[in-house]
Amino acid sequence: MVRFHRHEDGTVSLLGTRERDVERMRRFFARLHRVSGHYRAVMDRSGLSPEDSPVEVLGRFPPTSREDYRDILQPEALSRLSGDRFVCDYSSGSTGQCVLRLATPADELAEQAVTERVFRRAGMRGGDTFVCADVGFPEIYEFYARAARALGVVRATYLHLNRDYGRSLEPIRRLAPDVFLTLPSLLARCWPHLRSAWPRGRSPIRSLIFMGEPMHPGLRREVAETLGCRVYSFYGTTETGGMAGECDLGVGCHFDPTLIGATIARPEFVDEVTVQGELSLTTWHLRDHPVVKYGVGDVVQVTTRPCGCGEASPRLTVVERTHEGFVLAGLKLRYQTVLDALKQVAGDLDLLAITLSDLPESDGHTLMRLDIPDRFAPLERELLDVLKYKIFELDDLYQFGLVRFQLDFHADGTLDRRKVRRVTDRRRYLGDDPREDAAGPAPDRTPGSP
């Protein structure tokens, strides 16, 4: 019972139509007005009242930016908690500064309910063994383990991957997971080791769930064929939580818009039940660190067309990102983040080109080459220090031995702003797949999303 609603500003929201859905939205805005100084000021400036129609309030609400989140909502939520228990999760790739989400037990349970639904859709069931793999962040995987245990999983294990992927992945042979969760950029790196962990056709993995970023279509096909498993996308963001998961048909990620509302800016209706545009999310299900129309940086298609799997909920498919970026060892970085950080020592640097290519494991996995105008060559050492030590997360990857840097300096004018490609990814299973060019970009995008 959902429908697209056109707002006066031209945006479109997918909203529940039942009275209880409308009442949930009304209570949400009433609470925001009561406890959030920032959102109360936004509503007051816009002439909005908690007594107004929540659909009208949503339509007239301005978007929430990452800067709003980091500089206003994040410290406001921390102050409002006033000593109460919470956990925090930080978002990769947003800026040079850490962006934290604060989650109280109530919000954790609300997100866990969504995660359980995604895991169940991906085939997780009682008695399973569940294994997660990442280069860090074990606290996040404790959350996923709780959701898995709620579904009856008997064993949940976190594998901490390091530069020696083969050795750190070795325990997966004995663990023999039914369900395996990781990030595509990490899977691409450890795939030579994972694919040889069992004889062909003998892999115990029934479901492989990926999150946080798109999976290369070629890798997705190869994983499914080699391991004999189904591959599922889990979509969401740190700031809004996980929200959507694929069904067996792989035709988009199902989600519940009465829990996490989708608003589409600059919408284009593909047909009467499908709209495409820039996505922002409203977390109707969160109470202590919620957001309204939070821009996630994705162009998506959302459809209410019935799915062949039989599930009635709408589906979301990511078309492309709205900003230029790349992924290193599961962490998302923006082109603009790198440029802004380098400008700390090269103030008038306004253009560079980033090229990513594979290195052998022994040499650091990934080479990140930056093409820069040669007038900045005297600053080479300082620029390298910024890359190694001054960009949130990138410094850890350098210290872990997962990325190496190279600066190439070019005569002024060589880097033509009109022609230069800002980010070129030549890594196997992480760059463009030439076989997909004729069919258009692959739709898979996730958390990390997420």
C-alpha positions as CSV (number, residue, x, y, z in Angstrom):
1,M,0.0,0.0,0.0
2,V,2.4,2.6,-1.3
3,R,2.3,5.2,-4.0
4,F,4.5,8.0,-5.6
5,H,3.5,11.5,-4.4
6,R,4.5,14.5,-6.4
7,H,5.6,17.5,-4.2
8,E,5.2,21.1,-5.2
9,D,9.0,21.5,-5.6
10,G,9.0,18.8,-8.3
11,T,10.4,16.0,-6.2
12,V,8.7,12.7,-5.8
13,S,8.4,10.6,-2.6
14,L,7.3,6.9,-2.3
15,L,5.0,6.9,0.7
16,G,2.8,4.5,2.6
17,T,-0.9,5.2,2.3
18,R,-2.3,3.4,5.3
19,E,-3.4,5.4,8.2
20,R,-0.8,3.9,10.5
21,D,1.9,4.9,8.0
22,V,0.7,8.5,7.9
23,E,0.5,8.5,11.7
24,R,4.1,7.2,12.0
25,M,5.2,10.1,9.8
26,R,3.2,12.6,11.9
27,R,4.7,11.3,15.1
28,F,8.2,11.4,13.5
29,F,7.9,15.1,12.7
30,A,6.3,15.9,16.0
31,R,9.3,14.4,17.8
32,L,11.8,16.2,15.6
33,H,10.1,19.5,16.4
34,R,10.2,18.7,20.1
35,V,13.8,17.4,20.5
36,S,15.9,18.7,17.6
37,G,16.8,22.4,17.7
38,H,18.1,22.2,14.1
39,Y,15.1,20.5,12.6
40,R,12.7,22.7,14.7
41,A,14.4,25.8,13.3
42,V,14.1,24.3,9.7
43,M,10.4,23.7,10.2
44,D,9.7,27.1,11.8
45,R,11.6,28.9,9.0
46,S,9.5,27.1,6.5
47,G,6.2,27.8,8.3
48,L,5.7,24.1,9.0
49,S,3.9,22.7,12.1
50,P,3.8,19.2,13.5
51,E,0.1,19.4,13.1
52,D,0.3,19.8,9.3
53,S,0.0,16.9,6.9
54,P,3.2,15.0,7.2
55,V,3.2,14.6,3.4
56,E,3.2,18.4,3.0
57,V,5.9,18.7,5.7
58,L,8.1,16.3,3.9
59,G,7.6,18.0,0.5
60,R,8.5,21.4,1.9
61,F,11.5,20.2,3.9
62,P,14.9,21.2,2.5
63,P,17.4,18.4,1.8
64,T,19.9,17.4,4.6
65,S,23.5,17.5,3.4
66,R,26.5,15.6,4.7
67,E,27.8,18.9,6.1
68,D,24.5,19.4,8.0
69,Y,24.9,15.9,9.3
70,R,28.5,16.2,10.5
71,D,28.5,19.8,11.7
72,I,25.0,20.1,13.2
73,L,23.0,16.9,13.6
74,Q,25.9,14.8,14.9
75,P,26.9,17.0,17.9
76,E,23.2,17.7,18.5
77,A,22.5,14.0,18.8
78,L,25.5,13.5,21.1
79,S,24.3,16.4,23.4
80,R,20.8,15.1,23.4
81,L,21.9,11.6,24.6
82,S,23.3,13.2,27.7
83,G,25.2,10.2,29.0
84,D,22.8,7.5,27.7
85,R,24.3,4.4,26.1
86,F,25.1,4.4,22.4
87,V,27.5,3.0,19.8
88,C,29.0,4.9,16.9
89,D,29.7,4.0,13.4
90,Y,31.6,6.2,11.0
91,S,31.0,6.7,7.3
92,S,33.8,6.3,4.9
93,G,34.6,8.6,2.1
94,S,32.3,11.5,3.0
95,T,35.0,14.2,3.7
96,G,38.5,14.4,5.1
97,Q,36.8,14.4,8.5
98,C,35.1,11.5,10.2
99,V,31.3,11.4,9.9
100,L,29.8,9.6,12.9
101,R,26.4,8.0,13.3
102,L,25.3,7.6,16.9
103,A,23.0,4.6,17.6
104,T,21.1,4.1,20.8
105,P,19.7,0.6,21.7
106,A,16.3,1.6,20.3
107,D,17.8,2.7,16.9
108,E,20.1,-0.4,16.8
109,L,17.0,-2.7,17.2
110,A,15.1,-0.8,14.6
111,E,18.0,-1.2,12.1
112,Q,18.5,-4.8,13.1
113,A,14.9,-5.6,12.2
114,V,15.6,-4.3,8.7
115,T,18.8,-6.3,8.5
116,E,17.1,-9.5,9.6
117,R,14.6,-9.1,6.7
118,V,17.5,-8.6,4.2
119,F,19.4,-11.7,5.6
120,R,16.3,-13.8,5.5
121,R,15.6,-12.8,1.9
122,A,19.2,-13.8,1.0
123,G,18.5,-17.3,2.3
124,M,19.9,-17.2,5.8
125,R,18.2,-19.7,8.1
126,G,18.4,-21.5,11.4
127,G,21.5,-23.7,11.9
128,D,23.7,-21.7,9.4
129,T,27.3,-20.8,9.9
130,F,27.9,-17.1,9.1
131,V,31.3,-15.6,8.2
132,C,32.1,-11.9,7.6
133,A,35.4,-10.6,6.3
134,D,36.9,-7.1,6.3
135,V,40.1,-5.2,7.0
136,G,38.8,-3.6,10.1
137,F,35.6,-2.4,11.9
138,P,34.7,-5.6,13.9
139,E,32.1,-3.7,15.9
140,I,30.0,-3.4,12.7
141,Y,30.1,-7.1,12.3
142,E,29.0,-7.7,15.8
143,F,25.8,-5.9,14.8
144,Y,25.4,-8.2,11.8
145,A,26.2,-11.2,14.0
146,R,23.4,-10.2,16.3
147,A,20.9,-10.0,13.4
148,A,22.1,-13.5,12.2
149,R,21.8,-15.0,15.7
150,A,18.2,-13.7,15.8
151,L,17.5,-15.8,12.7
152,G,18.9,-18.9,14.4
153,V,22.5,-18.9,13.0
154,V,24.6,-21.2,15.2
155,R,28.0,-19.7,14.6
156,A,29.1,-16.2,13.5
157,T,32.7,-15.4,12.8
158,Y,34.6,-12.2,11.8
159,L,37.7,-12.7,9.7
160,H,40.2,-9.8,10.0
161,L,41.8,-9.5,6.6
162,N,45.3,-8.0,6.3
163,R,47.9,-7.5,3.5
164,D,48.4,-11.3,3.4
165,Y,44.9,-12.2,2.2
166,G,45.7,-15.8,1.7
167,R,46.9,-16.4,5.3
168,S,44.1,-14.2,6.9
169,L,41.4,-16.0,4.8
170,E,42.7,-19.5,5.6
171,P,40.3,-20.2,8.5
172,I,37.4,-20.0,6.1
173,R,38.2,-23.6,5.0
174,R,37.4,-24.9,8.5
175,L,34.6,-22.6,9.2
176,A,32.7,-23.7,6.0
177,P,30.2,-20.9,6.0
178,D,26.7,-21.2,4.6
179,V,26.5,-17.4,4.3
180,F,29.5,-15.2,3.6
181,L,29.4,-11.4,3.9
182,T,32.1,-9.0,2.6
183,L,32.8,-6.0,0.4
184,P,33.3,-6.3,-3.4
185,S,36.7,-4.6,-3.4
186,L,38.0,-7.0,-0.7
187,L,36.4,-10.0,-2.5
188,A,38.2,-9.0,-5.7
189,R,41.5,-9.0,-3.9
190,C,41.0,-12.3,-2.0
191,W,39.2,-14.1,-4.8
192,P,42.2,-16.0,-6.0
193,H,42.5,-17.5,-2.5
194,L,38.7,-18.0,-1.9
195,R,38.1,-19.7,-5.2
196,S,40.8,-22.3,-4.4
197,A,39.6,-22.9,-0.8
198,W,37.5,-25.9,-1.9
199,P,37.5,-28.1,-4.9
200,R,35.2,-26.8,-7.7
201,G,31.6,-27.6,-6.9
202,R,32.4,-28.4,-3.2
203,S,32.1,-24.9,-1.7
204,P,29.7,-24.8,1.3
205,I,28.7,-21.2,0.6
206,R,25.1,-21.0,-0.3
207,S,24.7,-17.2,-0.2
208,L,27.3,-14.5,-0.7
209,I,26.1,-11.1,0.5
210,F,28.0,-8.0,-0.6
211,M,27.6,-4.4,0.7
212,G,29.2,-1.0,0.7
213,E,29.9,-0.6,-3.0
214,P,29.1,-2.0,-6.5
215,M,30.3,-5.4,-7.5
216,H,31.9,-5.8,-10.9
217,P,29.6,-7.8,-13.1
218,G,32.3,-10.1,-14.3
219,L,33.3,-10.9,-10.7
220,R,29.7,-11.5,-9.7
221,R,29.3,-14.0,-12.6
222,E,32.5,-15.8,-11.8
223,V,31.7,-16.0,-8.0
224,A,28.3,-17.5,-8.6
225,E,29.6,-20.0,-11.2
226,T,32.7,-21.0,-9.3
227,L,31.2,-21.3,-5.8
228,G,27.8,-22.4,-7.0
229,C,26.1,-19.9,-4.8
230,R,23.6,-17.0,-5.1
231,V,25.0,-13.5,-4.8
232,Y,23.0,-10.8,-3.1
233,S,23.4,-7.0,-2.8
234,F,22.7,-5.3,0.5
235,Y,22.0,-1.6,0.0
236,G,22.2,1.2,2.6
237,T,24.4,4.0,4.0
238,T,26.1,4.4,7.4
239,E,24.0,7.5,8.2
240,T,20.7,5.9,7.4
241,G,21.5,2.2,8.0
242,G,20.9,-0.8,5.8
243,M,17.7,-0.5,3.9
244,A,17.3,-2.9,1.0
245,G,18.3,-6.3,-0.2
246,E,18.0,-8.3,-3.4
247,C,15.8,-11.3,-4.0
248,D,16.7,-14.4,-5.9
249,L,15.8,-12.8,-9.2
250,G,18.5,-10.1,-8.8
251,V,16.2,-7.4,-10.3
252,G,16.7,-4.7,-7.7
253,C,16.7,-4.4,-3.9
254,H,13.4,-4.7,-2.0
255,F,12.8,-2.2,0.7
256,D,10.0,-1.0,3.0
257,P,9.3,2.8,2.4
258,T,7.2,3.0,5.5
259,L,10.5,2.5,7.5
260,I,12.9,4.3,5.3
261,G,11.4,6.9,2.9
262,A,12.7,7.5,-0.6
263,T,12.5,11.0,-2.1
264,I,13.7,11.5,-5.7
265,A,15.0,14.8,-6.9
266,R,14.9,15.7,-10.6
267,P,12.6,12.7,-11.2
268,E,12.1,11.1,-14.6
269,F,9.2,8.6,-14.9
270,V,10.5,5.6,-16.9
271,D,6.9,4.3,-16.9
272,E,3.8,4.7,-14.7
273,V,5.3,2.8,-11.8
274,T,9.1,3.5,-12.2
275,V,10.9,6.8,-11.4
276,Q,14.6,7.7,-11.8
277,G,16.5,10.5,-10.1
278,E,18.8,11.5,-7.2
279,L,17.9,9.7,-4.0
280,S,17.5,11.1,-0.5
281,L,16.3,9.1,2.5
282,T,14.2,9.8,5.5
283,T,14.6,7.4,8.5
284,W,11.0,7.0,9.8
285,H,12.2,4.1,11.9
286,L,15.0,5.9,13.8
287,R,14.3,8.2,16.8
288,D,17.6,9.3,18.3
289,H,19.7,10.2,15.3
290,P,17.2,10.5,12.4
291,V,17.5,12.3,9.1
292,V,15.1,14.0,6.7
293,K,15.7,13.8,3.0
294,Y,19.4,13.0,3.4
295,G,21.2,13.0,0.1
296,V,23.1,9.7,-0.3
297,G,24.9,10.6,-3.6
298,D,23.2,7.9,-5.8
299,V,21.0,8.2,-8.9
300,V,18.5,5.4,-8.6
301,Q,15.5,3.8,-10.2
302,V,12.6,3.0,-7.8
303,T,9.7,0.9,-9.0
304,T,6.5,-0.4,-7.5
305,R,6.1,-3.0,-10.3
306,P,5.3,-6.4,-8.9
307,C,8.4,-8.6,-8.6
308,G,8.5,-12.1,-10.1
309,C,9.7,-13.4,-6.7
310,G,6.3,-12.7,-5.3
311,E,7.3,-10.1,-2.7
312,A,5.1,-7.0,-2.9
313,S,7.5,-4.4,-1.6
314,P,9.0,-1.8,-4.1
315,R,12.5,-2.2,-5.4
316,L,15.5,0.1,-5.8
317,T,18.3,-0.1,-8.3
318,V,21.3,2.2,-8.4
319,V,22.2,3.7,-11.8
320,E,25.3,5.7,-10.9
321,R,27.0,7.8,-8.3
322,T,26.5,11.6,-8.4
323,H,30.1,12.2,-7.5
324,E,33.5,10.9,-8.8
325,G,35.1,8.5,-6.4
326,F,36.7,5.1,-5.9
327,V,37.1,2.3,-3.4
328,L,40.2,1.0,-1.8
329,A,40.1,-2.1,0.4
330,G,36.4,-1.6,1.1
331,L,36.7,2.2,1.9
332,K,35.1,4.8,-0.3
333,L,37.0,7.9,-1.2
334,R,36.0,10.9,-3.2
335,Y,38.0,12.7,-5.8
336,Q,37.2,16.0,-4.2
337,T,38.3,14.7,-0.8
338,V,41.8,14.0,-2.2
339,L,42.0,17.3,-4.1
340,D,40.9,19.3,-1.1
341,A,43.5,17.6,1.1
342,L,46.3,18.2,-1.3
343,K,45.3,21.9,-1.5
344,Q,46.4,22.2,2.1
345,V,49.9,22.3,0.8
346,A,49.3,23.3,-2.8
347,G,46.7,26.0,-2.4
348,D,46.1,26.8,-6.1
349,L,45.9,23.1,-7.2
350,D,42.6,22.9,-9.0
351,L,42.9,19.7,-11.1
352,L,44.5,16.3,-11.0
353,A,44.0,12.9,-12.5
354,I,43.9,9.7,-10.4
355,T,44.7,6.3,-11.9
356,L,44.3,3.1,-9.9
357,S,46.1,-0.1,-11.0
358,D,46.9,-3.5,-9.6
359,L,50.1,-4.4,-7.7
360,P,51.2,-7.8,-6.6
361,E,50.2,-8.5,-3.0
362,S,53.8,-8.3,-1.9
363,D,54.1,-4.8,-3.3
364,G,50.9,-3.3,-1.7
365,H,47.9,-4.5,-3.8
366,T,47.0,-1.1,-5.3
367,L,49.0,1.7,-7.0
368,M,47.4,5.1,-6.8
369,R,49.0,7.4,-9.4
370,L,48.3,11.1,-9.4
371,D,49.0,13.2,-12.4
372,I,49.7,16.8,-11.3
373,P,50.8,20.0,-13.0
374,D,54.6,20.2,-12.9
375,R,54.7,23.6,-11.1
376,F,53.9,21.6,-8.0
377,A,56.9,19.3,-8.3
378,P,58.9,21.1,-5.6
379,L,56.1,20.1,-3.2
380,E,56.4,16.4,-4.0
381,R,57.4,15.3,-0.5
382,E,54.7,17.4,1.2
383,L,52.0,16.1,-1.2
384,L,53.1,12.5,-0.6
385,D,52.9,13.2,3.2
386,V,49.3,14.4,2.8
387,L,48.4,11.2,1.0
388,K,50.1,9.0,3.5
389,Y,49.1,10.7,6.8
390,K,46.5,13.5,6.4
391,I,43.4,11.9,4.7
392,F,41.0,10.1,7.0
393,E,41.2,6.4,6.3
394,L,43.7,6.6,3.4
395,D,46.4,6.9,6.0
396,D,45.4,3.6,7.6
397,L,45.4,1.8,4.3
398,Y,48.9,3.1,3.6
399,Q,50.1,1.9,7.0
400,F,48.4,-1.5,6.5
401,G,50.4,-1.8,3.2
402,L,47.2,-1.9,1.1
403,V,48.1,1.1,-1.2
404,R,51.1,2.7,-2.6
405,F,51.4,6.2,-4.1
406,Q,53.1,7.7,-7.2
407,L,53.1,11.3,-8.3
408,D,53.7,12.1,-12.0
409,F,54.2,15.8,-12.9
410,H,53.2,17.1,-16.3
411,A,53.7,20.4,-18.1
412,D,51.0,23.0,-17.6
413,G,48.3,22.5,-20.1
414,T,48.8,18.8,-20.5
415,L,45.9,18.1,-18.1
416,D,43.1,19.5,-20.2
417,R,40.1,20.2,-17.9
418,R,37.7,19.5,-20.7
419,K,39.2,16.1,-21.6
420,V,40.9,14.7,-18.5
421,R,39.2,11.8,-16.8
422,R,39.5,12.5,-13.1
423,V,39.4,8.9,-11.9
424,T,40.5,6.0,-14.0
425,D,40.3,2.5,-12.5
426,R,42.3,-0.2,-14.3
427,R,42.1,-2.8,-11.5
428,R,40.8,-6.2,-12.4
429,Y,37.2,-6.7,-11.2
430,L,37.2,-3.1,-9.9
431,G,37.5,-1.0,-13.0
432,D,35.1,-0.8,-16.0
433,D,34.0,-4.1,-17.6
434,P,34.4,-3.6,-21.4
435,R,31.9,-6.5,-21.9
436,E,29.2,-4.5,-20.2
437,D,29.6,-1.3,-22.3
438,A,26.9,-2.1,-24.8
439,A,24.4,-3.0,-22.2
440,G,25.1,0.1,-20.0
441,P,26.3,0.4,-16.5
442,A,25.8,-2.4,-14.0
443,P,23.1,-1.5,-11.5
444,D,24.5,-3.0,-8.3
445,R,25.3,-0.5,-5.6
446,T,25.3,-1.1,-1.8
447,P,26.4,0.2,1.9
448,G,28.2,1.6,2.7
449,S,26.9,2.0,1.3
450,P,27.2,0.3,2.7
